[in-house]
């Protein structure tokens, strides 16, 4: 296997940032190469998936290249007070990855997934640019931030500088529940995999999102197993995500 660690200047962020890239050495020439953008959680960075899971071992024989960017505590958003992490993620990063590594750009071979804050980021990216992805997956994602902000007022200290008020967020590109019916009516939309542990503090939030998406026409798989909001669970379930990609979104 081959891993790259890159530090570079981002024009969108106007600062130096970093990313990790995994590219398999053993490639099956009869299968297409797939590209997975794999997003980190709130307290993590671009190295988190590599240092806390056996991701490389799980992915090395699957024809899946994996890109792991750094976005700090931004919620993958052009922050009200802060940097333009959404512009970096959705515009600058794919162009850089294609230029540097010549990895796939066609939607049918491109996926996005993430844990916790990264689960939100993954579905936000897929719902705002549904034509660019074959699938999007969330592990323990904070998928209904509007509801979560109402339920946990202590989050406002971090949420206001990031998103503005709750009223600013409702119905916006950051309101995943509001986006669901708008995107579901489109002909081209990603398949969705939603994973959450039954002991996770975001379990109820995930159940609420499950109710909302099941009212739509998405090709959707939900899976829950015992597990908490931790790396033991994510190390296990990233294998489920890779299996799902290998089986083109029909894994159950």
Helices and strands as residue ranges (DSSP letters): E 2-10, E 15-23, E 34-39, H 48-52, H 55-59, E 64-69, H 85-87, I 88-93, H 94-101, G 107-109, E 110-115, H 117-128, G 130-132, E 135-139, H 145-151, G 153-155, H 156-163, H 166-169, H 176-184, E 191-197, H 203-213, E 220-225, H 231-246
